[in-house]
Amino acid sequence: MLNIDRDLGRFRDIVRGRIRKDLRKHMSSSEIIGRQGKKAVSIPLPQIGIPRLRYGDNKGGVGQGDGEKGEGPGQGQEAGDAPGEHLLEVEFTVEELAEIMGEELELPHIEPKGNKEAKTVRYLYKGIAKVGPESLRHVKRTYRQALRRTIASGSFNPARPVIVPIKDDKRYRTFVPEKEPRSAAVIIYMMDVSGSMGQEQKEIVRAEAFWLDAWIRLHYKDVQTRFIIHDAAAREVDRETFFRTRESGGTLISSAYKLAKQIIEEEYPLSDWNIYPFHFSDGDNWSQADTKICLNLLEETLIPWSNQFSYAQVDSQYGSGQFIKDLEGAFQETENVVTSRIPNRDAIMDSIKELMGGGR
């Protein structure tokens, strides 16, 4: 058994090394997301092909002769003597993938902002009651009560110490609610879904969000995610809708920031939650007037409230790319504002390093 465990550990180390080597490919691919189960992700890895033996030249034998080359559906590709590529699917938990990514990108561990913790209620059998089901009867407490009553009544006989509990002696375990602190974070994803953001841009956002999720979840016990899409107006949606919706209207970025502000105010007390807003866009906004509203919202609320405000701009042939310049001009000296450009899928790995390299 020890040898099997040792060999399995060596195999896992080899596979981890292969994943690290091909990490950029895995991070840029949406295929890995489609292979995600509830607790693990299946990753296809090439493996060594099975050797095939060939004996001599095989001259002569059945099927030899002067016949013509056949025609029909079977024609088109000649038989080869090279082995095909064999794929081995290996399952890793999302946490393991996040650790591999963190090692490869040399990401610092996230330091929660202050001592923020969300309080979750759990029920523990710490209380004692005079009524309850027999299955929860507290034997020691019941005996102790019966003993007190017997001694107090003068009927206790040390030579024959028989204690028989009556109904009033019985004590039962009962649960009491207890607030348990848990390190908690909320991720608020915002994305422009106007006509200038095509499906390729959304797939890039989808892949990047998968790895952002994995890295942040590695550091918090309780993580919630919220999804906001916007064109000229913003609305909250579920995860699937977030990555599939496409609109054709204009873009008012302030609508998303206002909705994010409302969600935080109503549901996530700043004393309890570590807050991570991520905004993805191609850099278009309707007007400089709306950009000014965005900068005011960020300066007065979202930035002070957040561990980090992150803006990632996905290059698009239709986007102006102006918004990232406006953000960098206004918040160049603000530590918890991070921006990143994503020109294509291959840049996802670099973008993750830029966004999460501060350890906030």
C-alpha positions as CSV (number, residue, x, y, z in Angstrom):
1,M,0.0,0.0,0.0
2,L,2.9,2.4,0.8
3,N,4.4,1.7,-2.6
4,I,1.1,2.4,-4.3
5,D,0.7,5.7,-2.4
6,R,4.2,6.7,-3.2
7,D,3.8,5.9,-6.9
8,L,0.5,7.8,-7.0
9,G,2.1,10.8,-5.5
10,R,4.9,10.7,-8.0
11,F,2.4,10.4,-10.8
12,R,0.4,13.4,-9.5
13,D,3.6,15.4,-9.3
14,I,4.4,14.6,-13.0
15,V,0.9,15.6,-14.0
16,R,1.1,18.8,-12.1
17,G,4.3,19.6,-13.9
18,R,2.7,18.9,-17.2
19,I,-0.2,21.2,-16.4
20,R,2.2,24.0,-15.3
21,K,4.0,23.6,-18.6
22,D,0.8,23.9,-20.6
23,L,-0.8,26.4,-18.2
24,R,-1.2,29.2,-20.8
25,K,-3.0,26.8,-23.1
26,H,-5.4,25.6,-20.4
27,M,-6.1,29.2,-19.2
28,S,-6.9,30.4,-22.7
29,S,-9.2,27.5,-23.4
30,S,-12.9,27.4,-22.6
31,E,-12.8,23.6,-22.9
32,I,-11.6,23.2,-19.3
33,I,-14.7,25.1,-18.1
34,G,-16.9,22.7,-19.9
35,R,-15.2,19.8,-18.1
36,Q,-15.9,21.2,-14.7
37,G,-18.0,19.1,-12.3
38,K,-19.2,20.0,-8.9
39,K,-15.9,19.4,-7.2
40,A,-13.3,18.5,-9.9
41,V,-12.2,19.4,-13.4
42,S,-11.2,16.8,-16.0
43,I,-8.1,17.8,-17.9
44,P,-7.1,15.9,-21.1
45,L,-3.3,15.3,-21.2
46,P,-1.4,13.5,-24.0
47,Q,0.3,10.3,-23.0
48,I,2.8,8.0,-24.5
49,G,1.3,5.9,-27.3
50,I,1.2,2.1,-27.0
51,P,4.2,0.6,-29.0
52,R,3.2,-1.4,-32.1
53,L,5.5,-4.2,-33.3
54,R,6.2,-4.7,-37.0
55,Y,7.8,-8.0,-38.3
56,G,9.8,-7.9,-41.5
57,D,8.5,-6.4,-44.8
58,N,5.3,-8.6,-45.0
59,K,6.0,-9.4,-48.7
60,G,3.5,-11.8,-50.1
61,G,0.6,-13.3,-48.3
62,V,-3.2,-13.0,-48.4
63,G,-4.5,-10.1,-50.4
64,Q,-1.4,-9.6,-52.6
65,G,-1.9,-9.3,-56.4
66,D,-2.3,-6.9,-59.3
67,G,-5.6,-5.5,-58.3
68,E,-6.4,-1.8,-58.8
69,K,-6.6,0.7,-55.9
70,G,-10.2,0.7,-54.6
71,E,-12.6,3.6,-55.0
72,G,-15.6,4.8,-53.0
73,P,-16.2,6.1,-49.5
74,G,-13.2,4.3,-48.1
75,Q,-10.8,6.1,-50.3
76,G,-9.0,9.3,-49.3
77,Q,-6.6,8.5,-46.6
78,E,-4.0,5.7,-46.7
79,A,-3.2,3.6,-43.7
80,G,-0.3,4.8,-41.6
81,D,2.1,3.0,-39.4
82,A,2.5,5.8,-36.7
83,P,0.5,5.5,-33.5
84,G,-2.3,8.0,-32.9
85,E,-2.2,10.4,-30.0
86,H,-3.7,8.9,-26.8
87,L,-5.3,11.3,-24.3
88,L,-5.4,10.7,-20.6
89,E,-8.0,12.5,-18.6
90,V,-6.9,13.5,-15.1
91,E,-9.2,15.0,-12.5
92,F,-8.0,17.9,-10.4
93,T,-10.0,19.9,-7.9
94,V,-10.5,23.6,-8.7
95,E,-8.5,24.4,-5.6
96,E,-5.5,22.3,-6.9
97,L,-5.7,24.1,-10.2
98,A,-5.7,27.5,-8.4
99,E,-2.6,26.4,-6.4
100,I,-0.8,25.4,-9.6
101,M,-1.7,28.7,-11.2
102,G,-0.6,30.6,-8.1
103,E,2.8,28.8,-8.1
104,E,3.4,29.4,-11.8
105,L,2.4,33.1,-11.8
106,E,4.1,33.6,-8.4
107,L,0.9,35.2,-7.0
108,P,1.0,36.4,-3.4
109,H,-1.7,35.0,-1.1
110,I,-4.6,37.3,-0.7
111,E,-4.6,39.3,2.5
112,P,-8.2,39.9,3.6
113,K,-9.0,43.6,4.3
114,G,-9.0,44.1,8.1
115,N,-10.8,41.3,10.1
116,K,-13.9,41.1,8.0
117,E,-15.9,37.9,8.6
118,A,-19.5,36.9,7.8
119,K,-21.4,35.4,10.7
120,T,-23.1,32.1,9.8
121,V,-25.5,30.5,12.3
122,R,-25.0,26.9,13.4
123,Y,-27.0,25.0,16.0
124,L,-25.2,23.1,18.7
125,Y,-26.7,20.9,21.4
126,K,-25.4,23.0,24.3
127,G,-28.6,23.7,26.2
128,I,-30.6,21.7,28.7
129,A,-34.4,21.6,28.9
130,K,-37.0,19.8,31.1
131,V,-38.9,18.5,28.1
132,G,-37.8,16.8,24.9
133,P,-37.6,13.5,23.0
134,E,-36.3,10.5,24.8
135,S,-33.5,10.1,22.2
136,L,-32.0,13.4,23.5
137,R,-32.3,12.6,27.2
138,H,-29.2,13.7,29.1
139,V,-28.4,10.7,31.3
140,K,-26.0,12.3,33.7
141,R,-28.1,15.4,34.2
142,T,-31.2,13.3,34.8
143,Y,-29.4,11.1,37.3
144,R,-27.9,14.1,39.1
145,Q,-31.4,15.7,39.4
146,A,-32.9,12.5,40.7
147,L,-30.1,12.1,43.3
148,R,-30.6,15.6,44.5
149,R,-34.4,15.0,44.9
150,T,-33.8,11.7,46.7
151,I,-31.3,13.2,49.2
152,A,-33.5,16.3,49.8
153,S,-36.5,14.1,50.6
154,G,-34.6,12.0,53.1
155,S,-35.3,8.8,51.3
156,F,-31.7,8.2,50.1
157,N,-30.2,5.0,51.6
158,P,-26.4,4.8,51.3
159,A,-26.5,1.1,52.0
160,R,-28.8,0.6,49.1
161,P,-28.3,3.5,46.7
162,V,-31.1,2.9,44.2
163,I,-32.0,6.0,42.2
164,V,-35.2,5.9,40.1
165,P,-35.8,9.1,38.1
166,I,-39.3,10.4,37.9
167,K,-40.7,12.7,35.2
168,D,-39.7,15.9,36.9
169,D,-36.1,14.7,37.1
170,K,-35.6,14.1,33.4
171,R,-33.4,16.6,31.5
172,Y,-32.9,16.8,27.7
173,R,-30.3,18.2,25.4
174,T,-31.5,21.2,23.4
175,F,-29.8,23.1,20.6
176,V,-28.9,26.8,20.9
177,P,-28.0,29.0,17.9
178,E,-24.4,30.1,17.7
179,K,-22.9,32.6,15.3
180,E,-19.8,31.2,13.7
181,P,-17.4,33.6,12.0
182,R,-16.3,32.7,8.5
183,S,-13.9,34.6,6.2
184,A,-16.2,35.8,3.4
185,A,-15.9,37.5,0.1
186,V,-18.3,38.6,-2.6
187,I,-17.3,38.8,-6.3
188,I,-19.3,41.2,-8.4
189,Y,-18.7,40.6,-12.1
190,M,-19.9,43.4,-14.5
191,M,-19.7,43.1,-18.3
192,D,-20.6,45.2,-21.2
193,V,-22.9,43.2,-23.5
194,S,-23.5,45.9,-26.1
195,G,-23.1,45.2,-29.8
196,S,-19.4,45.9,-29.8
197,M,-18.7,43.0,-27.4
198,G,-18.7,39.9,-29.6
199,Q,-18.8,36.2,-28.7
200,E,-15.0,35.9,-28.7
201,Q,-14.7,38.7,-26.2
202,K,-17.3,36.9,-24.0
203,E,-15.4,33.6,-24.1
204,I,-12.3,35.4,-23.0
205,V,-14.2,36.9,-20.1
206,R,-15.6,33.5,-19.2
207,A,-12.2,31.8,-19.1
208,E,-10.7,34.7,-17.1
209,A,-13.6,34.7,-14.6
210,F,-13.1,30.9,-14.0
211,W,-9.5,31.4,-12.8
212,L,-10.3,34.6,-10.9
213,D,-13.1,32.6,-9.1
214,A,-10.7,29.7,-8.3
215,W,-8.0,32.0,-6.9
216,I,-10.3,34.0,-4.6
217,R,-12.1,30.9,-3.4
218,L,-8.8,29.4,-2.4
219,H,-8.5,32.2,0.3
220,Y,-12.0,32.4,1.7
221,K,-14.4,29.9,3.3
222,D,-17.5,31.7,2.0
223,V,-17.6,33.2,-1.4
224,Q,-20.6,34.6,-3.2
225,T,-20.7,35.7,-6.8
226,R,-23.1,38.2,-8.5
227,F,-23.4,39.0,-12.2
228,I,-24.3,42.3,-13.8
229,I,-24.7,42.9,-17.5
230,H,-25.1,46.3,-19.1
231,D,-25.5,48.2,-22.3
232,A,-27.4,51.5,-21.9
233,A,-29.0,49.9,-18.8
234,A,-27.8,47.4,-16.2
235,R,-29.5,44.3,-14.7
236,E,-28.5,41.4,-12.5
237,V,-28.5,37.9,-14.1
238,D,-27.4,34.4,-13.4
239,R,-24.0,33.0,-14.4
240,E,-25.2,31.3,-17.7
241,T,-27.0,34.4,-18.9
242,F,-24.0,36.6,-18.0
243,F,-21.8,34.8,-20.6
244,R,-24.5,34.3,-23.3
245,T,-26.4,37.6,-23.6
246,R,-25.7,40.0,-26.4
247,E,-27.5,43.3,-26.9
248,S,-27.3,45.9,-29.7
249,G,-27.7,49.1,-27.7
250,G,-25.3,51.8,-26.6
251,T,-23.2,51.7,-23.5
252,L,-23.7,53.5,-20.2
253,I,-21.1,52.1,-17.8
254,S,-22.5,54.1,-14.9
255,S,-25.6,51.9,-14.9
256,A,-23.5,48.9,-13.9
257,Y,-21.7,50.8,-11.1
258,K,-24.9,52.1,-9.7
259,L,-26.4,48.6,-9.5
260,A,-23.2,47.2,-7.9
261,K,-23.3,50.0,-5.3
262,Q,-27.0,49.1,-4.6
263,I,-26.3,45.4,-4.2
264,I,-23.4,46.1,-1.7
265,E,-25.4,48.6,0.3
266,E,-28.4,46.3,0.6
267,E,-26.8,42.9,1.1
268,Y,-23.1,43.0,2.0
269,P,-22.2,45.0,5.2
270,L,-18.8,46.4,4.8
271,S,-17.8,45.2,8.3
272,D,-18.5,41.6,7.3
273,W,-17.5,41.2,3.6
274,N,-14.4,41.4,1.5
275,I,-15.6,42.9,-1.8
276,Y,-14.1,42.3,-5.3
277,P,-15.8,44.1,-8.2
278,F,-14.5,43.1,-11.7
279,H,-15.6,45.0,-14.7
280,F,-15.0,43.7,-18.3
281,S,-15.6,46.0,-21.3
282,D,-14.1,46.9,-24.7
283,G,-13.6,50.5,-23.5
284,D,-16.6,52.1,-25.1
285,N,-18.8,54.5,-23.1
286,W,-21.7,56.6,-24.4
287,S,-20.2,60.0,-23.4
288,Q,-17.5,61.7,-21.3
289,A,-20.3,62.9,-19.1
290,D,-21.2,59.3,-18.2
291,T,-17.5,58.5,-17.7
292,K,-17.4,61.4,-15.2
293,I,-20.3,59.9,-13.3
294,C,-18.4,56.5,-13.2
295,L,-15.3,58.1,-11.8
296,N,-17.3,59.8,-9.1
297,L,-19.1,56.6,-8.1
298,L,-15.8,54.8,-8.0
299,E,-14.0,57.5,-5.9
300,E,-16.9,57.9,-3.4
301,T,-18.1,54.4,-2.9
302,L,-16.9,51.3,-4.9
303,I,-13.2,51.9,-4.4
304,P,-13.2,52.7,-0.7
305,W,-15.6,49.8,-0.1
306,S,-13.6,47.2,-2.0
307,N,-10.5,45.2,-1.3
308,Q,-9.7,45.9,-4.9
309,F,-11.6,47.3,-7.9
310,S,-10.4,45.6,-11.1
311,Y,-11.1,46.7,-14.7
312,A,-10.1,44.4,-17.6
313,Q,-10.4,45.7,-21.1
314,V,-11.0,43.1,-23.9
315,D,-9.8,44.3,-27.2
316,S,-12.5,44.5,-29.9
317,Q,-12.3,45.8,-33.5
318,Y,-15.4,47.9,-32.6
319,G,-14.4,49.3,-29.2
320,S,-12.6,52.6,-28.8
321,G,-10.6,51.5,-25.8
322,Q,-10.9,54.9,-24.1
323,F,-12.2,53.9,-20.7
324,I,-9.1,52.2,-19.5
325,K,-7.2,55.5,-20.2
326,D,-9.8,57.4,-18.2
327,L,-9.4,55.1,-15.2
328,E,-5.7,55.1,-15.3
329,G,-5.6,58.9,-15.5
330,A,-7.9,59.3,-12.5
331,F,-6.6,56.5,-10.2
332,Q,-3.0,56.0,-11.2
333,E,-1.9,56.5,-7.6
334,T,-4.7,54.5,-6.0
335,E,-3.3,51.1,-4.8
336,N,-6.5,49.1,-4.9
337,V,-7.5,50.0,-8.4
338,V,-6.0,47.6,-11.0
339,T,-6.4,47.7,-14.8
340,S,-5.5,45.2,-17.4
341,R,-5.7,44.9,-21.2
342,I,-6.6,41.5,-22.8
343,P,-5.7,41.7,-26.5
344,N,-6.5,38.0,-27.1
345,R,-6.9,34.6,-25.4
346,D,-3.2,34.1,-25.0
347,A,-3.1,37.2,-22.8
348,I,-5.5,35.7,-20.1
349,M,-2.6,34.4,-18.1
350,D,-0.8,37.7,-18.1
351,S,-4.0,39.5,-17.2
352,I,-4.6,37.3,-14.1
353,K,-1.1,38.1,-12.9
354,E,-1.8,41.8,-13.3
355,L,-5.1,41.7,-11.6
356,M,-4.2,39.4,-8.6
357,G,-0.5,40.2,-8.3
358,G,-1.1,42.7,-5.5
359,G,-2.3,40.2,-2.9
360,R,-5.4,42.2,-2.0
